[in-house]
């Protein structure tokens, strides 16, 4: 231990404090970056949600009312035909009526 260490204790503590400060800064830097990222996501959330919805509409556009009605009618017609096919052996008259109903749409 030299006389300068006794006279200037800050000078001997400076390297230790620099190591401690650099460790604190090194651990705080990712937290600061994460905080900035979270802030940007919160600020731009409406824009990001709009872009996500637009991308989803490009992938699978919504059907119009007419398209929904047509697909529902097709499903119903196919269901009636399937029921008619099931009833073909046990009740052929009922199956013929169901096929006629399905043919009308």
N, CA, C and O atoms as CSV, one atom per row, in Angstrom:
chain,resi,resn,atom,element,x,y,z
A,1,UNK,N,N,0.845,-1.157,0.000
A,1,UNK,CA,C,0.000,0.000,0.000
A,1,UNK,C,C,0.896,1.227,0.000
A,1,UNK,O,O,1.811,1.347,0.814
A,2,UNK,N,N,0.624,2.113,-0.904
A,2,UNK,CA,C,1.468,3.300,-1.022
A,2,UNK,C,C,0.802,4.474,-0.348
A,2,UNK,O,O,-0.357,4.413,0.062
A,3,UNK,N,N,1.555,5.529,-0.245
A,3,UNK,CA,C,1.057,6.760,0.355
A,3,UNK,C,C,-0.090,7.349,-0.475
A,3,UNK,O,O,-1.004,7.968,0.070
A,4,UNK,N,N,-0.034,7.150,-1.799
A,4,UNK,CA,C,-1.085,7.708,-2.658
A,4,UNK,C,C,-2.427,7.018,-2.422
A,4,UNK,O,O,-3.475,7.647,-2.567
A,5,UNK,N,N,-2.411,5.756,-2.067
A,5,UNK,CA,C,-3.656,5.069,-1.771
A,5,UNK,C,C,-4.327,5.631,-0.529
A,5,UNK,O,O,-5.554,5.689,-0.451
A,6,UNK,N,N,-3.529,6.040,0.429
A,6,UNK,CA,C,-4.080,6.636,1.640
A,6,UNK,C,C,-4.518,8.064,1.365
A,6,UNK,O,O,-5.550,8.499,1.875
A,7,UNK,N,N,-3.761,8.796,0.573
A,7,UNK,CA,C,-4.073,10.192,0.294
A,7,UNK,C,C,-5.258,10.313,-0.668
A,7,UNK,O,O,-6.112,11.184,-0.500
A,8,UNK,N,N,-5.305,9.463,-1.645
A,8,UNK,CA,C,-6.395,9.519,-2.648
A,8,UNK,C,C,-7.101,8.155,-2.728
A,8,UNK,O,O,-6.802,7.376,-3.633
A,9,UNK,N,N,-8.022,7.847,-1.816
A,9,UNK,CA,C,-8.671,6.541,-1.818
A,9,UNK,C,C,-9.584,6.339,-3.041
A,9,UNK,O,O,-9.877,5.209,-3.432
A,10,UNK,N,N,-10.015,7.441,-3.622
A,10,UNK,CA,C,-10.882,7.337,-4.792
A,10,UNK,C,C,-10.107,6.774,-5.977
A,10,UNK,O,O,-10.658,6.027,-6.785
A,11,UNK,N,N,-8.856,7.122,-6.078
A,11,UNK,CA,C,-8.035,6.652,-7.195
A,11,UNK,C,C,-7.848,5.140,-7.137
A,11,UNK,O,O,-7.777,4.489,-8.179
A,12,UNK,N,N,-7.767,4.574,-5.942
A,12,UNK,CA,C,-7.617,3.121,-5.857
A,12,UNK,C,C,-8.965,2.405,-6.026
A,12,UNK,O,O,-9.001,1.238,-6.415
A,13,UNK,N,N,-10.050,3.090,-5.742
A,13,UNK,CA,C,-11.379,2.484,-5.890
A,13,UNK,C,C,-11.931,2.652,-7.302
A,13,UNK,O,O,-12.926,2.018,-7.653
A,14,UNK,N,N,-11.314,3.478,-8.099
A,14,UNK,CA,C,-11.821,3.768,-9.441
A,14,UNK,C,C,-11.880,2.533,-10.338
A,14,UNK,O,O,-12.910,2.347,-10.986
A,15,UNK,N,N,-10.867,1.676,-10.431
A,15,UNK,CA,C,-10.996,0.486,-11.278
A,15,UNK,C,C,-12.120,-0.451,-10.830
A,15,UNK,O,O,-12.820,-1.021,-11.668
A,16,UNK,N,N,-12.296,-0.612,-9.535
A,16,UNK,CA,C,-13.359,-1.468,-9.021
A,16,UNK,C,C,-14.724,-0.880,-9.382
A,16,UNK,O,O,-15.632,-1.606,-9.786
A,17,UNK,N,N,-14.860,0.430,-9.236
A,17,UNK,CA,C,-16.146,1.065,-9.556
A,17,UNK,C,C,-16.417,1.006,-11.062
A,17,UNK,O,O,-17.569,0.870,-11.474
A,18,UNK,N,N,-15.377,1.106,-11.879
A,18,UNK,CA,C,-15.573,1.006,-13.321
A,18,UNK,C,C,-16.073,-0.389,-13.707
A,18,UNK,O,O,-16.932,-0.514,-14.580
A,19,UNK,N,N,-15.554,-1.423,-13.078
A,19,UNK,CA,C,-16.001,-2.788,-13.343
A,19,UNK,C,C,-17.454,-2.955,-12.906
A,19,UNK,O,O,-18.250,-3.572,-13.613
A,20,UNK,N,N,-17.797,-2.409,-11.751
A,20,UNK,CA,C,-19.172,-2.524,-11.249
A,20,UNK,C,C,-20.148,-1.777,-12.149
A,20,UNK,O,O,-21.227,-2.281,-12.461
A,21,UNK,N,N,-19.763,-0.577,-12.564
A,21,UNK,CA,C,-20.634,0.210,-13.438
A,21,UNK,C,C,-20.801,-0.478,-14.787
A,21,UNK,O,O,-21.908,-0.510,-15.325
A,22,UNK,N,N,-19.739,-1.023,-15.336
A,22,UNK,CA,C,-19.855,-1.696,-16.633
A,22,UNK,C,C,-20.732,-2.946,-16.525
A,22,UNK,O,O,-21.433,-3.285,-17.478
A,23,UNK,N,N,-20.705,-3.637,-15.376
A,23,UNK,CA,C,-21.569,-4.800,-15.191
A,23,UNK,C,C,-23.034,-4.379,-15.112
A,23,UNK,O,O,-23.906,-5.044,-15.671
A,24,UNK,N,N,-23.302,-3.277,-14.420
A,24,UNK,CA,C,-24.683,-2.777,-14.326
A,24,UNK,C,C,-25.180,-2.335,-15.697
A,24,UNK,O,O,-26.313,-2.634,-16.072
A,25,UNK,N,N,-24.338,-1.625,-16.448
A,25,UNK,CA,C,-24.732,-1.155,-17.776
A,25,UNK,C,C,-24.936,-2.338,-18.720
A,25,UNK,O,O,-25.862,-2.330,-19.532
A,26,UNK,N,N,-24.088,-3.343,-18.621
A,26,UNK,CA,C,-24.208,-4.517,-19.483
A,26,UNK,C,C,-25.495,-5.288,-19.202
A,26,UNK,O,O,-26.096,-5.844,-20.121
A,27,UNK,N,N,-25.919,-5.325,-17.950
A,27,UNK,CA,C,-27.169,-6.027,-17.637
A,27,UNK,C,C,-28.394,-5.157,-17.921
A,27,UNK,O,O,-29.479,-5.688,-18.155
A,28,UNK,N,N,-28.240,-3.835,-17.905
A,28,UNK,CA,C,-29.374,-2.943,-18.138
A,28,UNK,C,C,-29.630,-2.713,-19.623
A,28,UNK,O,O,-30.744,-2.349,-19.997
A,29,UNK,N,N,-28.643,-2.912,-20.467
A,29,UNK,CA,C,-28.809,-2.649,-21.897
A,29,UNK,C,C,-29.882,-3.523,-22.539
A,29,UNK,O,O,-30.708,-2.982,-23.275
A,30,UNK,N,N,-29.929,-4.856,-22.308
A,30,UNK,CA,C,-31.021,-5.637,-22.895
A,30,UNK,C,C,-32.402,-5.231,-22.360
A,30,UNK,O,O,-33.389,-5.246,-23.096
A,31,UNK,N,N,-32.458,-4.869,-21.071
A,31,UNK,CA,C,-33.733,-4.432,-20.511
A,31,UNK,C,C,-34.193,-3.122,-21.145
A,31,UNK,O,O,-35.384,-2.926,-21.385
A,32,UNK,N,N,-33.267,-2.248,-21.408
A,32,UNK,CA,C,-33.599,-0.986,-22.066
A,32,UNK,C,C,-34.098,-1.247,-23.489
A,32,UNK,O,O,-35.083,-0.648,-23.922
A,33,UNK,N,N,-33.429,-2.130,-24.207
A,33,UNK,CA,C,-33.868,-2.467,-25.560
A,33,UNK,C,C,-35.241,-3.127,-25.561
A,33,UNK,O,O,-36.069,-2.844,-26.427
A,34,UNK,N,N,-35.481,-4.005,-24.592
A,34,UNK,CA,C,-36.780,-4.656,-24.488
A,34,UNK,C,C,-37.872,-3.646,-24.154
A,34,UNK,O,O,-38.991,-3.745,-24.656
A,35,UNK,N,N,-37.545,-2.683,-23.313
A,35,UNK,CA,C,-38.503,-1.623,-22.978
A,35,UNK,C,C,-38.838,-0.770,-24.188
A,35,UNK,O,O,-39.996,-0.402,-24.388
A,36,UNK,N,N,-37.835,-0.452,-24.995
A,36,UNK,CA,C,-38.073,0.330,-26.206
A,36,UNK,C,C,-38.933,-0.468,-27.183
A,36,UNK,O,O,-39.848,0.085,-27.794
A,37,UNK,N,N,-38.649,-1.752,-27.336
A,37,UNK,CA,C,-39.447,-2.594,-28.223
A,37,UNK,C,C,-40.902,-2.669,-27.756
A,37,UNK,O,O,-41.819,-2.560,-28.570
A,38,UNK,N,N,-41.117,-2.853,-26.462
A,38,UNK,CA,C,-42.478,-2.915,-25.924
A,38,UNK,C,C,-43.207,-1.591,-26.133
A,38,UNK,O,O,-44.395,-1.583,-26.454
A,39,UNK,N,N,-42.509,-0.479,-25.954
A,39,UNK,CA,C,-43.117,0.828,-26.173
A,39,UNK,C,C,-43.511,1.010,-27.627
A,39,UNK,O,O,-44.597,1.513,-27.917
A,40,UNK,N,N,-42.643,0.608,-28.542
A,40,UNK,CA,C,-42.958,0.733,-29.970
A,40,UNK,C,C,-44.150,-0.143,-30.345
A,40,UNK,O,O,-44.994,0.270,-31.140
A,41,UNK,N,N,-44.227,-1.353,-29.778
A,41,UNK,CA,C,-45.362,-2.225,-30.066
A,41,UNK,C,C,-46.661,-1.636,-29.544
A,41,UNK,O,O,-47.699,-1.751,-30.196
A,42,UNK,N,N,-46.617,-1.009,-28.379
A,42,UNK,CA,C,-47.820,-0.395,-27.823
A,42,UNK,C,C,-48.231,0.820,-28.642
A,42,UNK,O,O,-49.414,1.021,-28.913
A,43,UNK,N,N,-47.251,1.631,-29.036
A,43,UNK,CA,C,-47.565,2.846,-29.800
A,43,UNK,C,C,-48.117,2.493,-31.178
A,43,UNK,O,O,-49.079,3.112,-31.634
A,44,UNK,N,N,-47.524,1.511,-31.842
A,44,UNK,CA,C,-47.933,1.173,-33.200
A,44,UNK,C,C,-48.889,-0.015,-33.265
A,44,UNK,O,O,-49.064,-0.600,-34.333
A,45,UNK,N,N,-49.511,-0.382,-32.144
A,45,UNK,CA,C,-50.412,-1.528,-32.127
A,45,UNK,C,C,-51.576,-1.381,-33.102
A,45,UNK,O,O,-51.876,-2.341,-33.812
A,46,UNK,N,N,-52.252,-0.225,-33.177
A,46,UNK,CA,C,-53.356,-0.132,-34.145
A,46,UNK,C,C,-52.901,-0.345,-35.590
A,46,UNK,O,O,-53.586,-1.009,-36.368
A,47,UNK,N,N,-51.755,0.214,-35.940
A,47,UNK,CA,C,-51.254,0.046,-37.300
A,47,UNK,C,C,-50.877,-1.415,-37.562
A,47,UNK,O,O,-51.181,-1.951,-38.628
A,48,UNK,N,N,-50.223,-2.055,-36.602
A,48,UNK,CA,C,-49.827,-3.450,-36.769
A,48,UNK,C,C,-51.049,-4.363,-36.853
A,48,UNK,O,O,-51.057,-5.313,-37.635
A,49,UNK,N,N,-52.080,-4.083,-36.055
A,49,UNK,CA,C,-53.289,-4.898,-36.116
A,49,UNK,C,C,-53.995,-4.710,-37.458
A,49,UNK,O,O,-54.522,-5.675,-38.012
A,50,UNK,N,N,-54.014,-3.495,-37.986
A,50,UNK,CA,C,-54.604,-3.261,-39.295
A,50,UNK,C,C,-53.866,-3.997,-40.394
A,50,UNK,O,O,-54.483,-4.554,-41.301
A,51,UNK,N,N,-52.539,-3.998,-40.313
A,51,UNK,CA,C,-51.743,-4.716,-41.316
A,51,UNK,C,C,-51.993,-6.226,-41.212
A,51,UNK,O,O,-52.061,-6.912,-42.231
A,52,UNK,N,N,-52.129,-6.739,-40.001
A,52,UNK,CA,C,-52.404,-8.164,-39.809
A,52,UNK,C,C,-53.772,-8.533,-40.374
A,52,UNK,O,O,-53.916,-9.560,-41.037
A,53,UNK,N,N,-54.782,-7.692,-40.111
A,53,UNK,CA,C,-56.112,-7.968,-40.652
A,53,UNK,C,C,-56.121,-7.908,-42.172
A,53,UNK,O,O,-56.780,-8.720,-42.822
A,54,UNK,N,N,-55.389,-6.946,-42.749
A,54,UNK,CA,C,-55.317,-6.852,-44.205
A,54,UNK,C,C,-54.656,-8.092,-44.794
A,54,UNK,O,O,-55.091,-8.598,-45.828
A,55,UNK,N,N,-53.609,-8.579,-44.141
A,55,UNK,CA,C,-52.938,-9.791,-44.631
A,55,UNK,C,C,-53.872,-10.999,-44.537
A,55,UNK,O,O,-53.885,-11.842,-45.434
A,56,UNK,N,N,-54.650,-11.087,-43.463
A,56,UNK,CA,C,-55.593,-12.191,-43.330
A,56,UNK,C,C,-56.696,-12.114,-44.387
A,56,UNK,O,O,-57.155,-13.145,-44.879
A,57,UNK,N,N,-57.123,-10.903,-44.738
A,57,UNK,CA,C,-58.136,-10.763,-45.784
A,57,UNK,C,C,-57.586,-11.148,-47.152
A,57,UNK,O,O,-58.325,-11.639,-48.005
A,58,UNK,N,N,-56.290,-10.927,-47.362
A,58,UNK,CA,C,-55.686,-11.335,-48.630
A,58,UNK,C,C,-55.649,-12.860,-48.721
A,58,UNK,O,O,-55.893,-13.439,-49.779
A,59,UNK,N,N,-55.342,-13.492,-47.601
A,59,UNK,CA,C,-55.238,-14.958,-47.583
A,59,UNK,C,C,-56.622,-15.600,-47.717
A,59,UNK,O,O,-56.816,-16.488,-48.547
A,60,UNK,N,N,-57.568,-15.160,-46.914
A,60,UNK,CA,C,-58.919,-15.745,-46.967
A,60,UNK,C,C,-59.943,-14.612,-46.930
A,60,UNK,O,O,-60.341,-14.172,-45.851
A,61,UNK,N,N,-60.368,-14.141,-48.093
A,61,UNK,CA,C,-61.338,-13.037,-48.122
A,61,UNK,C,C,-62.702,-13.470,-47.599
A,61,UNK,O,O,-63.063,-14.646,-47.660
A,62,UNK,N,N,-63.446,-12.506,-47.088
A,62,UNK,CA,C,-64.778,-12.809,-46.573
A,62,UNK,C,C,-65.733,-13.045,-47.736
A,62,UNK,O,O,-65.624,-12.420,-48.791
A,63,UNK,N,N,-66.670,-13.960,-47.518
A,63,UNK,CA,C,-67.647,-14.268,-48.553
A,63,UNK,C,C,-68.783,-13.251,-48.503
A,63,UNK,O,O,-69.139,-12.742,-47.441
A,64,UNK,N,N,-69.340,-12.967,-49.680
A,64,UNK,CA,C,-70.492,-12.089,-49.727
A,64,UNK,C,C,-71.724,-12.854,-49.256
A,64,UNK,O,O,-71.676,-14.068,-49.057
A,65,UNK,N,N,-72.823,-12.133,-49.080
A,65,UNK,CA,C,-74.055,-12.767,-48.618
A,65,UNK,C,C,-74.548,-13.803,-49.619
A,65,UNK,O,O,-75.035,-14.868,-49.238
A,66,UNK,N,N,-74.416,-13.478,-50.914
A,66,UNK,CA,C,-74.856,-14.419,-51.948
A,66,UNK,C,C,-74.005,-15.687,-51.937
A,66,UNK,O,O,-74.532,-16.789,-52.094
A,67,UNK,N,N,-72.696,-15.537,-51.754
A,67,UNK,CA,C,-71.811,-16.707,-51.708
A,67,UNK,C,C,-72.132,-17.589,-50.492
A,67,UNK,O,O,-72.127,-18.816,-50.586
A,68,UNK,N,N,-72.412,-16.945,-49.353
A,68,UNK,CA,C,-72.772,-17.717,-48.163
A,68,UNK,C,C,-74.074,-18.479,-48.379
A,68,UNK,O,O,-74.197,-19.640,-47.988
A,69,UNK,N,N,-75.049,-17.810,-49.008
A,69,UNK,CA,C,-76.337,-18.467,-49.275
A,69,UNK,C,C,-76.164,-19.635,-50.239
A,69,UNK,O,O,-76.753,-20.698,-50.045
A,70,UNK,N,N,-75.354,-19.437,-51.280
A,70,UNK,CA,C,-75.136,-20.506,-52.257
A,70,UNK,C,C,-74.436,-21.704,-51.615
A,70,UNK,O,O,-74.803,-22.847,-51.890
A,71,UNK,N,N,-73.442,-21.463,-50.770
A,71,UNK,CA,C,-72.742,-22.588,-50.127
A,71,UNK,C,C,-73.658,-23.301,-49.137
A,71,UNK,O,O,-73.589,-24.523,-49.004
A,72,UNK,N,N,-74.517,-22.555,-48.440
A,72,UNK,CA,C,-75.466,-23.190,-47.528
A,72,UNK,C,C,-76.466,-24.052,-48.304
A,72,UNK,O,O,-76.791,-25.161,-47.881
A,73,UNK,N,N,-76.958,-23.534,-49.452
A,73,UNK,CA,C,-77.887,-24.321,-50.268
A,73,UNK,C,C,-77.220,-25.587,-50.803
A,73,UNK,O,O,-77.845,-26.647,-50.840
A,74,UNK,N,N,-75.969,-25.485,-51.212
A,74,UNK,CA,C,-75.241,-26.657,-51.698
A,74,UNK,C,C,-75.069,-27.697,-50.598
A,74,UNK,O,O,-75.253,-28.892,-50.830
A,75,UNK,N,N,-74.718,-27.240,-49.404
A,75,UNK,CA,C,-74.587,-28.157,-48.265
A,75,UNK,C,C,-75.911,-28.860,-47.974
A,75,UNK,O,O,-75.947,-30.070,-47.750
A,76,UNK,N,N,-76.998,-28.085,-47.982
A,76,UNK,CA,C,-78.313,-28.679,-47.722
A,76,UNK,C,C,-78.671,-29.709,-48.797
A,76,UNK,O,O,-79.183,-30.784,-48.487
A,77,UNK,N,N,-78.400,-29.375,-50.053
A,77,UNK,CA,C,-78.704,-30.294,-51.148
A,77,UNK,C,C,-77.896,-31.587,-51.014
A,77,UNK,O,O,-78.433,-32.677,-51.210
A,78,UNK,N,N,-76.626,-31.469,-50.685
A,78,UNK,CA,C,-75.794,-32.662,-50.519
A,78,UNK,C,C,-76.255,-33.495,-49.324
A,78,UNK,O,O,-76.209,-34.725,-49.365
A,79,UNK,N,N,-76.694,-32.829,-48.270
A,79,UNK,CA,C,-77.197,-33.552,-47.100
A,79,UNK,C,C,-78.462,-34.330,-47.456
A,79,UNK,O,O,-78.615,-35.487,-47.067
A,80,UNK,N,N,-79.370,-33.687,-48.199
A,80,UNK,CA,C,-80.606,-34.369,-48.591
A,80,UNK,C,C,-80.292,-35.555,-49.491
A,80,UNK,O,O,-80.914,-36.609,-49.354
A,81,UNK,N,N,-79.349,-35.409,-50.402
A,81,UNK,CA,C,-78.972,-36.532,-51.276
A,81,UNK,C,C,-78.348,-37.676,-50.478
A,81,UNK,O,O,-78.587,-38.847,-50.771
A,82,UNK,N,N,-77.551,-37.331,-49.475
A,82,UNK,CA,C,-76.948,-38.378,-48.646
A,82,UNK,C,C,-78.019,-39.139,-47.872
A,82,UNK,O,O,-77.952,-40.361,-47.746
A,83,UNK,N,N,-79.008,-38.410,-47.355
A,83,UNK,CA,C,-80.112,-39.063,-46.653
A,83,UNK,C,C,-80.900,-39.948,-47.620
A,83,UNK,O,O,-81.327,-41.048,-47.267
A,84,UNK,N,N,-81.088,-39.445,-48.863
A,84,UNK,CA,C,-81.808,-40.247,-49.867
A,84,UNK,C,C,-81.041,-41.517,-50.180
A,84,UNK,O,O,-81.651,-42.575,-50.330
A,85,UNK,N,N,-79.756,-41.448,-50.282
A,85,UNK,CA,C,-78.945,-42.648,-50.544
A,85,UNK,C,C,-79.045,-43.639,-49.383
A,85,UNK,O,O,-79.044,-44.849,-49.605
A,86,UNK,N,N,-79.132,-43.140,-48.155
A,86,UNK,CA,C,-79.280,-44.025,-47.002
A,86,UNK,C,C,-80.644,-44.721,-47.005
A,86,UNK,O,O,-80.763,-45.880,-46.608
A,87,UNK,N,N,-81.668,-43.996,-47.458
A,87,UNK,CA,C,-83.031,-44.542,-47.452
A,87,UNK,C,C,-83.355,-45.341,-48.714
A,87,UNK,O,O,-84.473,-45.838,-48.842
A,88,UNK,N,N,-82.427,-45.477,-49.636
A,88,UNK,CA,C,-82.701,-46.091,-50.940
A,88,UNK,C,C,-83.192,-47.534,-50.801
A,88,UNK,O,O,-84.107,-47.933,-51.522
A,89,UNK,N,N,-82.625,-48.307,-49.916
A,89,UNK,CA,C,-83.011,-49.710,-49.782
A,89,UNK,C,C,-84.274,-49.880,-48.940
A,89,UNK,O,O,-85.135,-50.699,-49.261
A,90,UNK,N,N,-84.381,-49.100,-47.861
A,90,UNK,CA,C,-85.509,-49.306,-46.955
A,90,UNK,C,C,-86.784,-48.626,-47.448
A,90,UNK,O,O,-87.875,-49.171,-47.281
A,91,UNK,N,N,-86.662,-47.459,-48.047
A,91,UNK,CA,C,-87.853,-46.726,-48.485
A,91,UNK,C,C,-87.551,-46.039,-49.814
A,91,UNK,O,O,-87.173,-44.868,-49.822
A,92,UNK,N,N,-87.706,-46.736,-50.933
A,92,UNK,CA,C,-87.352,-46.147,-52.220
A,92,UNK,C,C,-88.230,-44.961,-52.609
A,92,UNK,O,O,-87.757,-44.038,-53.272
A,93,UNK,N,N,-89.522,-44.971,-52.199
A,93,UNK,CA,C,-90.387,-43.834,-52.521
A,93,UNK,C,C,-89.920,-42.567,-51.822
A,93,UNK,O,O,-89.874,-41.496,-52.428
A,94,UNK,N,N,-89.574,-42.688,-50.550
A,94,UNK,CA,C,-89.075,-41.537,-49.789
A,94,UNK,C,C,-87.758,-41.055,-50.378
A,94,UNK,O,O,-87.524,-39.849,-50.456
A,95,UNK,N,N,-86.897,-41.976,-50.792
A,95,UNK,CA,C,-85.618,-41.592,-51.392
A,95,UNK,C,C,-85.837,-40.835,-52.694
A,95,UNK,O,O,-85.128,-39.868,-52.973
A,96,UNK,N,N,-86.818,-41.264,-53.502
A,96,UNK,CA,C,-87.112,-40.568,-54.754
A,96,UNK,C,C,-87.632,-39.166,-54.480
A,96,UNK,O,O,-87.267,-38.220,-55.177
A,97,UNK,N,N,-88.485,-39.026,-53.466
A,97,UNK,CA,C,-88.992,-37.696,-53.120
A,97,UNK,C,C,-87.873,-36.789,-52.628
A,97,UNK,O,O,-87.828,-35.610,-52.976
A,98,UNK,N,N,-86.974,-37.333,-51.823
A,98,UNK,CA,C,-85.847,-36.525,-51.334
A,98,UNK,C,C,-84.930,-36.113,-52.484
A,98,UNK,O,O,-84.422,-34.991,-52.498
A,99,UNK,N,N,-84.716,-37.004,-53.441
A,99,UNK,CA,C,-83.887,-36.635,-54.596
A,99,UNK,C,C,-84.551,-35.535,-55.411
A,99,UNK,O,O,-83.878,-34.632,-55.907
A,100,UNK,N,N,-85.873,-35.611,-55.550
A,100,UNK,CA,C,-86.601,-34.569,-56.279
A,100,UNK,C,C,-86.508,-33.235,-55.522
A,100,UNK,O,O,-86.358,-32.176,-56.133
A,101,UNK,N,N,-86.598,-33.299,-54.200
A,101,UNK,CA,C,-86.469,-32.093,-53.385
A,101,UNK,C,C,-85.072,-31.502,-53.529
A,101,UNK,O,O,-84.916,-30.285,-53.631
A,102,UNK,N,N,-84.056,-32.363,-53.536
A,102,UNK,CA,C,-82.679,-31.888,-53.663
A,102,UNK,C,C,-82.425,-31.317,-55.053
A,102,UNK,O,O,-81.628,-30.391,-55.205
A,103,UNK,N,N,-83.099,-31.862,-56.073
A,103,UNK,CA,C,-82.886,-31.379,-57.440
A,103,UNK,C,C,-83.463,-29.978,-57.620
A,103,UNK,O,O,-82.985,-29.217,-58.461
A,104,UNK,N,N,-84.480,-29.630,-56.845
A,104,UNK,CA,C,-85.058,-28.295,-56.946
A,104,UNK,C,C,-84.112,-27.233,-56.393
A,104,UNK,O,O,-84.145,-26.072,-56.802
A,105,UNK,N,N,-83.292,-27.650,-55.480
A,105,UNK,CA,C,-82.318,-26.704,-54.940
A,105,UNK,C,C,-82.888,-26.009,-53.791
A,105,UNK,O,O,-82.225,-25.165,-53.188
